[in-house]
Amino acid sequence: MNLAVIAELPLVIVNVQRGGPSTGLPTKSEQTDLLQALYGRNGESPMPVIAAISPTNCFDAAYMAAKIALEHMTPVVLLTDAFIANGSAAWKLPNLEEYPAINPPYVTPDMAETWTPFQRNEKTGTRYWAVPGTEGFMHRIGGLEKSNETGVISTEPENHHKMTLLRQAKVDKIADSIPELEVQGDADADLLVVGWGGTYGHLYSAVEHMRKNGKKVALAHFQYINPLPKNTADVLKKYKKIIVAEQNLGQFAGYLRMKVPGLNVSQFNQVKGQPFVTRELVDAFTKLLEE
């Protein structure tokens, strides 16, 4: 994964989360690998992270992970979990012609005279891709830091700092090409429930149950985690009460606090190896709402 980060190569890593640590609960489901997916590497190693929200969503999530990896020359982590992996649902075969095109940043013949391995697209910050064997584009990449200007091995301090910033900026700019965060439920909700990944069905059911009983509640469920949707801060700051529900001890809640300075959120955390129980969610959300 680190090699793909520094060499800037497309790669999709699928992590089907289950109960840990170690062998833990190998047949049970958790959301405890989020921080590992975000930061579990040596060095500054920014990597896009996407989370599928249901069995039927896995196809679209995998397609988008591949699209991001190929168009932005980066490894991408696709998170699912054992609950999704062992689940099933009716799924209609999609019309692939309706899917967004995947356009890798291939070099063009006219670039041969001036191209270097880490020459970048000014808009996206993505390096151009010379597929090995392309005539006129012989080059070498690898796990050692390279010069931003020539692509040869470099240990020059300022160059390493610059390349670190460029790799981070490239991932940050992916936010320009992913959907904005949507909120389901009451526009003037007194409580915003936040979740990510495979807990969507349970959180949606809990929110809808509360709304049918006269509570003003809304749901913001994240599929794109790194980078976050561009409107994340604007959406979250509209609500006085926010609760982040996840099957770990607060990894996404802590991540949101880091990414949205000043954000105040409550937490609902369970690490039981089992899916949420809707009744327990309703009770916890109602208690917070009425405090």
C-alpha positions as CSV (number, residue, x, y, z in Angstrom):
1,M,0.0,0.0,0.0
2,N,2.8,2.4,0.9
3,L,4.6,1.5,-2.4
4,A,1.5,2.4,-4.3
5,V,1.3,5.7,-2.4
6,I,4.8,6.9,-3.2
7,A,5.0,5.4,-6.7
8,E,1.5,6.9,-7.3
9,L,-0.1,3.7,-8.8
10,P,-3.7,2.7,-9.0
11,L,-4.7,0.0,-6.6
12,V,-8.0,-1.0,-4.8
13,I,-7.7,-2.7,-1.4
14,V,-10.9,-4.3,-0.1
15,N,-11.1,-4.6,3.7
16,V,-14.1,-6.7,4.9
17,Q,-14.1,-5.8,8.6
18,R,-14.8,-8.3,11.3
19,G,-14.3,-8.6,15.0
20,G,-10.7,-8.1,16.3
21,P,-8.1,-7.7,17.5
22,S,-6.1,-10.6,16.2
23,T,-8.3,-13.6,15.4
24,G,-10.9,-12.0,17.6
25,L,-14.4,-12.8,16.2
26,P,-13.6,-14.0,12.7
27,T,-17.2,-14.5,11.7
28,K,-18.7,-11.4,13.3
29,S,-19.0,-7.8,12.1
30,E,-17.4,-4.5,13.3
31,Q,-16.3,-1.1,12.0
32,T,-13.0,-1.2,13.9
33,D,-10.6,-0.8,11.0
34,L,-11.4,2.7,10.0
35,L,-8.3,4.4,11.5
36,Q,-6.1,1.6,10.1
37,A,-7.5,2.3,6.7
38,L,-6.9,6.1,7.1
39,Y,-3.5,6.1,8.9
40,G,-2.2,2.5,9.3
41,R,1.0,3.0,7.3
42,N,4.5,4.5,7.9
43,G,5.2,8.0,6.7
44,E,2.6,10.6,5.5
45,S,0.6,8.2,3.3
46,P,-2.7,9.8,2.3
47,M,-5.1,7.3,0.7
48,P,-8.8,7.7,-0.3
49,V,-11.2,5.6,1.7
50,I,-14.7,4.6,0.6
51,A,-17.3,2.5,2.6
52,A,-20.0,0.5,1.0
53,I,-23.4,0.9,2.8
54,S,-25.2,-2.3,1.7
55,P,-24.8,-5.6,-0.3
56,T,-26.3,-4.0,-3.4
57,N,-24.2,-0.9,-3.0
58,C,-21.0,-2.9,-3.2
59,F,-20.9,-2.8,-7.0
60,D,-21.2,0.9,-7.2
61,A,-18.7,1.4,-4.4
62,A,-16.2,-0.8,-6.1
63,Y,-16.7,0.9,-9.4
64,M,-16.1,4.3,-7.8
65,A,-13.1,3.0,-6.0
66,A,-11.6,1.8,-9.3
67,K,-12.5,5.1,-11.0
68,I,-10.8,7.1,-8.3
69,A,-7.7,4.8,-8.3
70,L,-7.3,5.0,-12.1
71,E,-8.1,8.6,-12.6
72,H,-6.1,9.9,-9.7
73,M,-3.2,7.4,-9.7
74,T,-3.6,6.4,-6.1
75,P,-4.4,3.3,-4.0
76,V,-7.9,3.3,-2.6
77,V,-9.3,1.4,0.4
78,L,-12.9,0.0,0.0
79,L,-14.4,-0.9,3.4
80,T,-17.2,-3.3,3.9
81,D,-17.9,-5.5,6.9
82,A,-19.0,-9.1,7.7
83,F,-22.6,-8.0,8.0
84,I,-22.6,-6.8,4.4
85,A,-20.4,-9.7,3.2
86,N,-22.8,-12.3,4.6
87,G,-25.9,-10.3,3.5
88,S,-27.9,-10.5,0.3
89,A,-30.5,-8.4,-1.5
90,A,-32.3,-8.3,-4.8
91,W,-30.1,-6.5,-7.3
92,K,-30.9,-5.5,-10.8
93,L,-28.0,-5.8,-13.3
94,P,-27.0,-2.2,-14.1
95,N,-26.6,-0.7,-17.6
96,L,-22.9,0.0,-17.6
97,E,-23.4,2.6,-20.3
98,E,-25.1,4.8,-17.7
99,Y,-22.1,4.7,-15.4
100,P,-19.6,7.6,-15.5
101,A,-16.6,7.0,-17.8
102,I,-13.2,6.1,-16.3
103,N,-10.6,8.3,-17.9
104,P,-7.0,7.6,-16.7
105,P,-4.5,10.4,-17.2
106,Y,-2.5,8.6,-19.9
107,V,0.4,10.4,-21.5
108,T,0.0,11.5,-25.1
109,P,2.6,11.1,-27.9
110,D,3.3,14.8,-28.0
111,M,4.5,14.7,-24.3
112,A,7.4,12.4,-25.1
113,E,10.1,15.1,-25.3
114,T,9.2,16.9,-22.1
115,W,7.5,14.3,-19.9
116,T,8.9,13.2,-16.5
117,P,7.5,10.4,-14.3
118,F,5.9,12.9,-11.8
119,Q,4.8,15.5,-14.2
120,R,1.3,16.5,-13.0
121,N,-2.1,17.7,-14.3
122,E,-2.4,21.2,-12.9
123,K,-6.1,20.8,-12.2
124,T,-6.1,17.5,-10.3
125,G,-2.5,17.3,-9.1
126,T,-2.4,13.7,-10.6
127,R,0.7,12.5,-12.3
128,Y,0.4,11.4,-15.9
129,W,0.5,7.6,-16.5
130,A,3.0,6.2,-18.9
131,V,2.0,2.5,-19.1
132,P,5.2,0.4,-19.1
133,G,6.2,-0.4,-22.7
134,T,4.9,2.8,-24.2
135,E,7.4,3.8,-26.8
136,G,9.3,7.0,-25.9
137,F,8.4,6.9,-22.2
138,M,10.9,4.7,-20.6
139,H,11.2,5.5,-16.9
140,R,11.8,4.1,-13.4
141,I,9.7,4.5,-10.3
142,G,9.8,2.7,-6.9
143,G,9.7,3.0,-3.2
144,L,12.4,5.6,-2.8
145,E,11.5,9.3,-2.9
146,K,11.9,10.9,-6.3
147,S,12.7,14.4,-7.6
148,N,9.5,16.3,-8.4
149,E,11.3,17.7,-11.4
150,T,13.2,14.8,-12.9
151,G,11.8,11.7,-11.3
152,V,15.2,10.4,-10.3
153,I,15.9,9.3,-6.7
154,S,16.2,12.2,-4.3
155,T,16.9,12.6,-0.6
156,E,16.9,16.4,-0.8
157,P,14.9,17.7,2.2
158,E,12.9,20.4,0.4
159,N,12.0,18.1,-2.4
160,H,10.7,15.4,0.1
161,H,8.6,18.1,1.8
162,K,7.2,19.2,-1.5
163,M,6.4,15.7,-2.7
164,T,4.6,15.0,0.6
165,L,2.4,18.1,0.1
166,L,1.7,17.2,-3.5
167,R,0.6,13.6,-2.6
168,Q,-1.7,15.0,0.1
169,A,-3.1,17.7,-2.2
170,K,-3.8,15.1,-4.9
171,V,-6.0,13.2,-2.5
172,D,-7.7,16.3,-1.1
173,K,-8.7,17.4,-4.7
174,I,-10.6,14.2,-5.1
175,A,-13.3,15.9,-3.1
176,D,-14.1,17.9,-6.3
177,S,-15.2,14.8,-8.1
178,I,-17.3,13.0,-5.4
179,P,-21.0,13.6,-4.5
180,E,-21.8,16.1,-1.7
181,L,-23.2,14.9,1.6
182,E,-27.0,14.5,1.6
183,V,-29.2,14.6,4.6
184,Q,-32.4,12.5,4.9
185,G,-35.2,13.5,7.2
186,D,-36.4,16.8,8.6
187,A,-34.7,19.9,7.3
188,D,-35.2,21.6,10.7
189,A,-34.2,18.5,12.7
190,D,-33.4,18.9,16.4
191,L,-31.0,16.0,16.1
192,L,-28.7,14.8,13.3
193,V,-27.7,11.1,13.4
194,V,-24.4,10.5,11.6
195,G,-23.2,7.1,10.5
196,W,-21.0,5.5,7.8
197,G,-20.7,2.2,6.0
198,G,-22.8,-0.9,6.7
199,T,-24.9,0.6,9.6
200,Y,-27.0,2.5,7.1
201,G,-30.1,0.3,7.2
202,H,-30.4,0.3,11.0
203,L,-29.8,4.0,11.4
204,Y,-32.3,4.8,8.6
205,S,-34.9,2.6,10.3
206,A,-34.3,4.2,13.7
207,V,-34.6,7.7,12.3
208,E,-37.8,6.9,10.3
209,H,-39.3,5.3,13.4
210,M,-38.7,8.5,15.4
211,R,-40.0,10.7,12.7
212,K,-43.2,8.7,12.6
213,N,-43.6,9.4,16.3
214,G,-43.3,13.1,15.9
215,K,-39.6,13.6,16.5
216,K,-37.6,16.0,14.3
217,V,-34.6,13.9,13.3
218,A,-32.3,13.6,10.3
219,L,-29.6,11.2,9.0
220,A,-26.3,12.0,7.4
221,H,-24.6,8.8,6.3
222,F,-21.1,8.9,4.9
223,Q,-19.8,6.7,2.1
224,Y,-16.9,8.8,1.1
225,I,-14.6,9.1,4.1
226,N,-11.3,10.4,2.8
227,P,-11.6,12.9,1.5
228,L,-14.9,13.9,3.1
229,P,-17.5,15.5,0.8
230,K,-16.8,19.2,0.3
231,N,-20.0,20.4,2.1
232,T,-19.4,18.3,5.3
233,A,-18.6,21.1,7.6
234,D,-21.4,23.3,6.3
235,V,-23.9,20.5,6.8
236,L,-22.8,19.4,10.3
237,K,-22.6,23.0,11.7
238,K,-26.3,23.5,11.0
239,Y,-27.3,21.2,13.8
240,K,-27.2,21.8,17.6
241,K,-27.2,18.2,18.5
242,I,-25.3,15.5,16.6
243,I,-24.7,11.9,17.5
244,V,-22.3,9.6,15.7
245,A,-23.2,6.0,15.8
246,E,-20.6,3.4,14.9
247,Q,-19.5,-0.1,15.7
248,N,-16.2,0.9,17.4
249,L,-15.2,3.1,20.2
250,G,-15.5,6.4,18.3
251,Q,-13.1,6.3,15.4
252,F,-15.2,8.3,12.9
253,A,-16.4,10.7,15.6
254,G,-12.8,11.5,16.4
255,Y,-12.0,11.8,12.7
256,L,-14.8,14.3,12.2
257,R,-13.7,16.4,15.2
258,M,-10.2,16.6,13.6
259,K,-11.5,17.5,10.2
260,V,-14.2,20.0,11.4
261,P,-12.6,22.1,14.1
262,G,-15.0,23.1,16.9
263,L,-17.5,20.3,16.1
264,N,-19.3,19.0,19.1
265,V,-20.8,15.5,18.7
266,S,-22.2,12.9,21.0
267,Q,-21.4,9.2,20.4
268,F,-23.2,5.9,20.4
269,N,-20.7,3.1,20.3
270,Q,-21.0,-0.7,20.4
271,V,-18.4,-3.3,19.8
272,K,-20.4,-6.5,20.1
273,G,-19.7,-8.2,16.8
274,Q,-23.4,-7.9,16.0
275,P,-25.4,-5.4,14.0
276,F,-27.1,-2.5,15.8
277,V,-30.6,-3.2,17.3
278,T,-33.0,-0.5,16.1
279,R,-34.8,-0.3,19.4
280,E,-31.6,0.4,21.2
281,L,-30.8,3.2,18.7
282,V,-34.2,4.7,19.1
283,D,-33.8,4.7,22.9
284,A,-30.4,6.3,22.8
285,F,-31.3,9.0,20.2
286,T,-34.5,9.8,22.1
287,K,-32.7,10.2,25.4
288,L,-30.2,12.7,23.8
289,L,-33.0,14.5,22.0
290,E,-34.9,15.1,25.3
291,E,-31.9,16.1,27.4
